[in-house]
C-alpha cells in the first residue's frame, strides 16, 4: 500500500459470504477507474472467508480487517475511520460492481460539488448470478417527496459530509442506508444515475429477507430523527364502527380468541406513544356500552347518527362528526391531524401507528397510509383485452411501482379532511406494513385465516390491563 491518498475508499463488508467473496473483490480491483483503495472487513465469519481474504493481503490497493462480529453500522464506522479517500462507498460481499461504477459515480461528485451523495440503478440477480431484472430509480432531480431512500450499499458519499453528520448510528444494526438518508437530505443534495452499476444478489440468507426486523428498525430511525429535530407530534385516533345496528354482518362484537374484534384496534391505539386520545364512534349502543364497560375513561365513546353509518356513506363524515363532538362542541380547537382505524384489520401494532404519525412529521405530508409493495404482474383492461401495467418483466421502474393499501390505517390533516371530505388527500406518504400484520377480514375465508393467526399470536403484542 502506497502513501498516496486515493480518490475513493471502497469498503467491502463480509460475514460468511465466502462463496461470493472472490467475485465481489475482483469486481472492485478490475474497475476502469483505478484511483481507489479497498478495505476488506470481515465481521467475524466462520466459513472459508478468511482463507479467501488472505489471498489479497499483499495487493497494493487492499487493506484487510478481521474483527469479531460488530454489526453493520459499527463496521461502517470502522471503515469511515480508516478511509483515506475523498469519497467512500460500501459494497456487500454478496454483491458486485459493474466495471465502470467507480468512474461514473465519482465523476458526478467531481463535476457537482453541491452533491453530497450519488447512487445508481442496479441489477437484481439470483443466488447463482443470473440477472432477474433491472431496477431503475426515480429521477431525483424531479422528486419532491424524498421518502424513497438510496440503497445502503453502492452509494458513493463525500467523506467530509458523512463525518460532519457524525457517521453511522450504531444504535441500529441494519437499515444503515435509511438512517443516513433521513439525516443526509436535510443538509445535502443527492443525485442518482439512471444506469445499473451494481449487481444486488437475492438469496435466502440475505438480511433483507428479515422484514419485521428491517421495518421495526426503520420505525425507530424515524422516531429518533423526529426527536432530534423536535418534530414529534401526537394526535387522536377515531375508530368508526358500524355495528349490527347499521350492518347485519358486522364483526365488531365477534370474539377473536379472548377479545372482541373491536378491541384489536383499541388496544394498540391505547399503547401507542403518538396517540393522544382514542375515540370510538358507532350507532350501535351495544358496541359503545361494551367499549365503555371494558375501557372506562381510557377512551371516548361517541354515538353516531345511524344515517351516517350506512354502507353507502363515507367514513370521513363519521370521523368529522366525532371530532366535532369531542372538540368543537366542547370549545376546544381541532387537532392538527387525526388517525382513523377500521376494525376489519386486527393485527396492527403500536409501532405501526407511531410510525405513521412520525412519517407525516418527518416528510411533512398531508396524509399517510399503510401499504404493501406489489411485485406480481398486474393487468388492466382497456376494452380490447388485458395489458400489463408494467412495460417489461425485466425492467422494474420505480415510477411504475404498485402499492396495495393494507392495515385500514389512515392519517389525515384535519384541515384537508374538513375541506375535501376525504381521509386521504394532498401529498400522501406511506409506511410499509409487515406482511403478517397486513391481513384484513373481508370474507369468511379471511376470518378463518385471521382466527388461525390470532391463535398463534402472530403479532406478539399483549395489551396492557388497566390496574
C-alpha positions in Angstrom: 0.0 0.0 0.0 1.4 3.4 -1.0 1.2 6.7 0.8 -1.0 8.2 -2.0 -4.4 9.3 -0.8 -6.9 7.8 -3.2 -9.9 9.5 -4.6 -12.3 6.7 -3.4 -12.4 4.3 -0.5 -14.4 1.2 -1.2 -15.0 -1.0 1.7 -16.3 -4.5 1.3 -18.2 -5.9 4.3 -18.3 -9.7 4.7 -20.0 -12.1 7.1 -20.0 -15.7 6.0 -20.3 -14.9 2.3 -17.2 -16.8 1.3 -18.9 -18.4 -1.7 -19.5 -14.9 -3.2 -16.4 -13.1 -1.9 -13.9 -13.5 -4.7 -16.3 -12.2 -7.3 -17.1 -9.2 -5.2 -13.4 -8.3 -4.5 -12.4 -8.8 -8.1 -15.2 -6.6 -9.3 -13.6 -3.7 -7.4 -10.0 -4.5 -8.4 -10.8 -4.6 -12.1 -12.6 -1.2 -12.2 -11.9 1.1 -15.2 -11.2 3.8 -12.6 -8.2 2.8 -10.5 -7.7 5.7 -8.1 -9.2 3.8 -5.1 -8.3 1.8 -2.0 -10.2 -1.3 -1.0 -10.8 -2.1 2.6 -12.0 -5.7 3.1 -13.6 -6.0 6.5 -14.6 -9.4 7.7 -17.2 -9.2 10.5 -16.5 -12.4 12.4 -17.0 -15.0 9.6 -16.9 -18.7 10.5 -16.8 -20.0 6.9 -13.9 -20.1 4.4 -13.8 -16.3 4.1 -10.5 -15.8 6.0 -8.7 -18.0 3.6 -10.0 -16.1 0.6 -9.2 -12.7 2.1 -5.6 -13.8 2.8 -5.0 -14.2 -1.0 -5.5 -10.4 -1.3 -3.5 -9.2 1.7 -0.4 -8.2 -0.4 -2.3 -6.4 -3.1 -1.1 -2.8 -3.2 -4.7 -1.4 -3.1 -6.0 -3.6 -0.4 -6.1 -3.4 3.4 -7.8 -6.1 5.4 -9.6 -6.1 8.8 -10.6 -9.3 10.6 -12.8 -8.4 13.5 -15.2 -10.0 15.9 -18.8 -9.5 14.9 -19.8 -5.9 15.4 -22.8 -5.5 13.2 -23.2 -3.4 10.1 -23.2 0.2 11.4 -20.3 -0.3 13.7 -18.4 -1.8 10.8 -19.4 1.2 8.6 -17.8 3.5 11.2 -14.6 1.3 11.3 -14.4 1.9 7.5 -15.1 5.6 7.9 -12.3 6.0 10.5 -9.8 4.2 8.2 -10.9 5.8 4.9 -8.2 7.9 3.2 -10.4 8.7 0.1 -12.3 11.8 -0.6 -15.4 9.6 -1.3 -16.5 6.4 0.3 -18.7 3.6 -0.8 -19.8 0.3 0.8 -20.1 -3.0 -1.1 -21.6 -6.0 0.4 -19.7 -9.2 -0.1 -22.6 -11.0 -1.8 -22.9 -8.2 -4.4 -20.5 -7.0 -7.1 -19.9 -3.9 -9.3 -20.3 -3.2 -12.9 -16.8 -2.3 -14.4 -17.5 1.4 -14.8 -19.2 2.0 -11.5 -16.5 4.0 -9.7 -15.7 6.1 -12.7 -19.3 7.1 -13.3 -20.2 7.8 -9.7 -17.1 9.7 -8.8 -17.5 11.7 -12.0 -20.8 13.1 -10.7 -19.3 14.2 -7.4 -16.3 15.7 -9.2 -18.4 17.7 -11.5 -21.1 18.8 -9.0 -19.6 20.0 -5.7 -23.1 20.7 -4.3 -24.0 17.0 -4.5 -23.2 15.0 -1.3 -24.3 11.6 -2.2 -24.9 9.8 -5.5 -26.4 6.3 -6.2 -27.1 4.2 -9.3 -29.8 1.9 -10.6 -28.9 -1.8 -10.2 -29.4 -5.3 -11.4 -31.2 -7.8 -9.1 -29.6 -11.2 -9.6 -30.3 -14.7 -8.4 -28.2 -16.6 -5.9 -26.4 -18.2 -8.9 -25.8 -14.8 -10.5 -28.4 -14.7 -13.2 -30.0 -11.3 -13.9 -33.6 -11.3 -12.7 -34.4 -7.6 -13.6 -33.0 -4.1 -13.8 -34.3 -1.8 -11.1 -34.5 1.8 -12.3 -34.8 4.5 -9.6 -36.7 7.8 -9.9 -35.0 10.8 -11.4 -34.2 12.5 -8.1 -33.8 15.9 -9.8 -37.6 15.8 -10.2 -38.6 14.1 -6.9 -40.4 16.3 -4.4 -41.2 13.7 -1.7 -37.9 12.2 -0.5 -39.3 9.1 1.2 -37.7 6.5 -1.1 -34.0 6.3 0.1 -30.9 5.3 -1.7 -29.7 1.8 -1.4 -27.4 1.4 1.6 -24.7 -0.3 -0.5 -23.1 1.1 -3.7 -24.0 4.6 -2.7 -21.0 7.0 -3.0 -20.8 9.7 -0.3 -18.4 12.6 0.4 -16.3 11.6 3.4 -16.4 15.1 4.9 -20.2 15.2 4.7 -20.5 11.8 6.3 -18.2 12.8 9.1 -19.9 16.1 9.6 -23.2 14.1 10.3 -21.4 12.0 12.9 -21.0 8.9 10.8 -23.4 6.0 11.2 -25.7 5.5 14.2 -24.5 2.3 16.0 -27.8 2.1 17.9 -29.1 0.4 14.7 -27.7 -2.9 13.4 -29.4 -2.7 10.0 -31.1 -0.1 7.7 -27.9 2.0 7.6 -29.0 3.5 4.3 -32.3 4.7 5.6 -30.8 6.2 8.8 -28.2 8.0 6.8 -30.8 9.1 4.2 -33.2 10.8 6.7 -30.3 12.7 8.2 -28.5 13.5 5.0 -31.3 15.0 2.9 -31.7 17.9 5.5 -28.2 19.1 4.7 -27.0 18.0 1.3 -28.3 17.5 -2.2 -28.5 13.9 -3.6 -28.5 12.6 -7.1 -29.0 9.3 -8.9 -27.5 7.9 -12.1 -30.0 6.0 -14.2 -27.6 3.3 -15.1 -27.4 -0.1 -13.5 -23.9 -0.1 -11.8 -24.1 -3.0 -9.3 -25.5 -6.4 -9.0 -27.7 -7.0 -6.0 -28.0 -10.6 -5.1 -31.2 -12.2 -3.8 -30.8 -15.3 -1.7 -32.3 -17.0 1.3 -29.7 -15.7 3.8 -29.9 -12.1 2.7 -30.5 -9.6 5.5 -33.3 -8.0 3.5 -35.4 -11.2 4.0 -35.9 -10.3 7.6 -38.8 -7.9 7.0 -40.1 -7.4 10.6 -36.6 -6.5 11.8 -36.0 -4.1 8.9 -39.3 -2.3 9.3 -39.1 -2.2 13.1 -35.6 -0.6 12.8 -36.9 1.8 10.2 -39.7 2.9 12.6 -37.1 3.5 15.3 -34.9 5.5 12.9 -37.8 7.8 12.0 -38.7 8.3 15.7 -35.2 9.2 16.6 -34.8 11.6 13.7 -38.0 13.4 14.7 -36.9 13.6 18.4 -33.6 15.2 17.4 -35.4 17.9 15.5 -38.4 18.3 17.9 -40.8 17.1 15.2 -42.6 14.6 17.5 -46.3 15.1 17.4 -49.4 13.3 18.7 -53.0 13.0 17.5 -56.3 11.4 18.4 -57.4 8.2 16.7 -61.0 7.7 15.6 -62.3 4.2 15.2 -65.7 4.2 13.3 -67.7 1.0 13.9 -71.0 0.5 12.1 -72.0 -2.4 14.3 -75.1 -4.6 13.8 -77.3 -1.5 14.0 -76.2 -0.5 10.5 -74.6 -3.7 9.2 -76.0 -7.1 10.0 -72.7 -8.6 9.0 -70.6 -6.5 11.4 -67.8 -8.4 13.1 -67.1 -5.8 15.8 -68.6 -7.8 18.6 -67.4 -11.2 17.4 -64.7 -12.8 19.6 -61.3 -13.3 18.1 -59.5 -15.5 20.7 -60.3 -13.9 24.0 -61.1 -10.4 22.7 -63.8 -8.7 20.7 -62.7 -7.7 17.2 -63.0 -4.0 18.0 -60.6 -4.5 20.9 -57.8 -5.5 18.5 -57.9 -1.9 17.2 -58.4 -0.2 20.6 -55.6 -2.0 22.4 -52.7 -1.0 20.2 -54.1 2.6 19.9 -54.0 2.8 23.7 -50.4 1.5 23.8 -49.1 3.8 21.0 -47.0 6.7 22.2 -48.2 9.1 19.4 -51.9 8.7 20.1 -53.3 11.4 22.4 -56.9 10.1 22.7 -58.8 7.1 21.5 -62.4 7.7 20.2 -64.8 5.0 19.2 -67.9 6.1 17.3 -70.8 3.9 16.4 -74.6 4.0 16.0 -74.7 0.7 17.9 -75.4 1.1 21.6 -74.1 -2.4 22.3 -70.7 -1.6 20.8 -70.4 1.6 22.8 -71.6 0.1 26.0 -69.2 -2.8 25.7 -66.3 -0.5 24.9 -67.1 1.7 27.9 -67.5 -1.3 30.2 -64.1 -2.6 29.2 -62.1 0.6 29.0 -64.0 3.2 31.0 -62.4 6.7 31.0 -59.4 5.5 28.9 -61.4 6.0 25.7 -64.1 8.4 24.4 -67.4 6.9 23.0 -69.4 8.9 20.6 -72.9 7.9 19.4 -73.2 8.3 15.7 -76.3 9.1 13.7 -77.5 5.9 12.0 -77.8 7.6 8.6 -74.1 8.4 8.8 -73.2 4.7 9.2 -75.0 3.1 6.3 -72.9 1.2 3.8 -73.1 3.9 1.1 -71.9 6.7 3.3 -68.3 7.9 3.6 -66.4 7.1 6.8 -64.8 10.6 6.6 -68.2 12.0 7.6 -68.2 9.8 10.7 -64.7 11.0 11.6 -65.6 14.7 11.1 -68.7 14.2 13.3 -66.7 12.5 16.0 -64.1 15.3 16.1 -66.9 17.9 16.2 -68.5 16.2 19.2 -65.3 15.7 21.2 -63.5 19.0 20.3 -65.6 21.7 18.7 -68.7 21.3 20.8 -66.6 21.4 23.9 -64.9 24.7 22.8 -61.6 23.0 22.0 -59.6 23.5 18.8 -59.5 20.7 16.3 -56.2 18.7 16.4 -53.8 19.3 13.5 -54.2 15.7 12.3 -56.3 12.6 13.0 -55.7 8.9 12.6 -58.5 6.6 11.5 -58.5 2.9 12.2 -61.1 0.3 10.9 -61.7 -2.9 12.9 -61.5 -5.1 9.9 -57.7 -5.2 10.2 -56.9 -6.6 13.6 -53.1 -7.1 13.5 -51.7 -3.6 13.8 -49.0 -3.0 16.4 -48.4 0.2 18.3 -45.3 0.8 16.3 -47.3 0.9 13.1 -49.5 3.7 14.5 -46.5 5.6 15.9 -44.6 5.2 12.6 -47.4 6.6 10.6 -47.6 9.7 12.8 -43.8 10.1 12.6 -43.8 9.7 8.8 -46.2 12.6 8.5 -44.0 14.8 10.7 -40.7 13.8 9.0 -41.7 14.3 5.4 -44.4 16.9 6.0 -47.1 15.1 4.1 -50.9 15.7 4.2 -51.9 12.1 4.6 -50.2 8.8 5.4 -51.4 5.3 4.6 -50.1 1.7 5.3 -49.2 -0.2 2.1 -47.6 -3.4 0.8 -45.4 -3.1 -2.4 -46.8 -5.4 -5.1 -44.2 -7.2 -7.2 -46.5 -9.5 -9.1 -47.7 -8.7 -12.6 -50.9 -6.7 -12.8 -53.1 -6.1 -15.8 -55.7 -3.6 -16.8 -58.5 -4.0 -19.4 -58.7 -1.2 -22.0 -61.6 -2.6 -23.9 -59.5 -4.6 -26.3 -58.1 -7.1 -23.7 -55.7 -7.3 -20.8 -52.4 -5.3 -20.8 -49.7 -5.5 -18.2 -49.2 -2.4 -16.0 -45.5 -2.8 -16.3 -44.0 -2.4 -19.7 -41.4 -5.1 -19.2 -40.9 -8.1 -16.9 -37.1 -7.5 -16.9 -37.2 -3.8 -16.2 -38.7 -2.5 -12.9 -39.2 1.2 -12.9 -39.9 2.9 -9.6 -42.3 5.2 -11.5 -44.4 2.1 -12.3 -44.3 0.6 -8.8 -47.7 -0.6 -7.5 -48.7 -0.5 -3.8 -51.7 -2.1 -2.2 -53.3 -0.3 0.8 -53.4 -2.5 3.8 -54.0 -2.2 7.6 -57.0 0.1 7.4 -54.9 2.9 8.8 -55.1 6.4 7.6 -53.6 9.7 9.0 -55.1 12.9 7.7 -54.6 16.6 8.3 -57.9 17.8 9.7 -57.9 21.0 7.5 -57.9 18.8 4.4 -60.4 16.4 6.0 -62.8 19.4 6.5 -62.1 20.9 3.1 -62.2 17.7 0.9 -64.3 15.3 3.0 -61.7 12.6 2.4 -59.4 10.6 4.6 -56.6 10.6 2.0 -55.8 13.7 0.0 -53.0 16.1 -0.8 -49.4 14.7 -0.6 -49.7 11.1 0.5 -46.9 9.4 2.4 -46.8 5.8 3.5 -45.4 3.2 5.8 -44.8 -0.4 4.7 -46.6 -2.8 6.9 -45.1 -6.2 7.6 -46.9 -8.9 5.6 -48.1 -11.0 8.6 -49.7 -7.9 10.1 -51.5 -6.8 6.9 -54.4 -9.2 6.8 -57.9 -7.9 6.7 -61.3 -9.6 7.3 -63.5 -9.3 4.3 -64.7 -12.8 3.6 -65.4 -16.0 5.6 -62.1 -17.4 4.4 -60.3 -14.3 5.7 -61.9 -14.9 9.1 -60.6 -18.5 9.1 -57.1 -17.3 8.3 -57.1 -14.4 10.8 -58.5 -16.7 13.5 -55.7 -19.1 13.0 -53.1 -16.4 13.1 -54.6 -14.9 16.2 -54.4 -18.2 18.0 -50.8 -18.4 17.1 -50.3 -14.8 18.4 -48.8 -13.6 15.2 -48.4 -10.1 16.5 -46.7 -10.9 19.7 -48.5 -7.9 21.2 -50.1 -8.3 24.6 -52.4 -5.4 25.6 -51.8 -3.9 29.0 -54.6 -4.3 31.5 -55.6 -1.2 33.5 -54.6 -1.5 37.1 
